[in-house]
Structures are given as C-alpha cells and as structure tokens.
Amino acid sequence: MGQVIQFVSRSERERLRLIQEARAIYDSIFPPADPVSERHDTTTIGRAVGGNVESLS
C-alpha cells in the first residue's frame, strides 16, 4: 500500500538503452585505466522527482 508507480515512456526507455549501449561500446574501445576500480555496469541514471532521486536502471 502507498506505493507510487512512475510511468516511463517508451522513448525514455529507448534513450536509456542507447546510452547504456554507447557506454559499453566506448568502454570496449577505451578500457578504464584502473581495472581494480572498473565498474561492472552498476552505474544508474537518477532523476530528481519531487526532491527525491529515483534510479532508472
């Protein structure tokens, strides 16, 4: 009870997918300099909604 479901448009989902794909391609061409601190696609894109940051991963 009390859960809020946020609508994410198809175009927004496609935009996020394209960003993730481009980031993967970039990382394959230019690998991170420090393999120890390499992120494993855990980066999320957040958007402030009403003062709160929500993850859109």
N, C-alpha and C positions, 0 to 999 in steps of 0.2 A: 504494500500500500504506500501511496505517496511517491511512487517513482515517476519521473518525468522522462518521456521518450522524445529525443530530439530528432526531427526529420533532417536527413542529409540527402540532398538532391542527387540524382544520377550524375549530373555534370560535376558536382563536387567530389563524388567518389572516384570518377574517372580522372579528375585533376590530381587527386591524391595518389592514385595508382601510377599515373605517368611520372609524378615526382619521385616515387619510390623506384620505378624502373630506371629513370635517368640517374638517380643516385647510385644504383647498383652498377650501371654501365660505367659511370665516372670512377667508382671505386675499383672496378676491374682494370681500367686503363691507368689510373693514378692511385696505386695502393697506398694506404696510410703509411706514414713514415715510421710510426712506432707500432709494431704488430702486437705488443703487450696491451696497449690501450685501445686496440682496434674494437670498434663497436660491432656487434653482431646483429645489425638491423633492429636495434632496440629503441632507436630514435623515434619519438612520436611527434606528431604535429598537434599542437594545442591551440585552442581558440578561446579567448575570454568571452564568457557568456554571463552577463549579469554579475560581473565581478569575480566569477569562478573560472578557472581554466579547466577545460574538458579535453580529454585525449581523444583523438580521432584516428587512432591506429587500426 
